[in-house]
């Protein structure tokens, strides 16, 4: 997927032109609320996590966005599918954590990050740092939906320090709830 935008949070607060990303999708992509909670509200189903992988990556950049350097190493990478209780995959997410602190924040690693952090009442700031748009054959296969796909990456800050870097890609299946992703030549697609 191609990087559509990358920078600090002040740029992204203005949003994207509606012919690039519809208002409803901007709320999901650029809002500072929990995507897991948003998915639950949209689908009226519990959002569940399928953990694909949890691996120590040390201080390697692990093909993550450059801002990974803000998360102290050694790091642990967690990859998950977010899906409805009935099994519909809605998002793919990868997060990178300081390995020595991950157990403090993800006490139950099979829960969504939002649920884990809510349980311990962690106050966070979501710092959106990049927006992605594009096609991916592996994601088409995994989601059972044709692209294009929208994604983003952001830092979670806690107590003035970077807690985790999260990269998320959303399924076009969500158009059933949010409407079209963007306008092409004056028409929503």
Secondary structure, 3 states (H helix, E strand, C coil): CEEEEECCHHHHCCCCCCCCCCHHHHHHHHCCCCHHHHHHHHHCCCEEEEEEEEEEEECCCCCCCHHHHHCCCCEEEEEEEEEECCCCEEEEEEEEEECCCHHHHCCCCCCCHHHHHHHCCCCCEEEEEEEEEECCHHHHHHHCCCCCEEEEEEEEEECCEEEEEEEEEECHHHHHHHCCCCEECCEEC
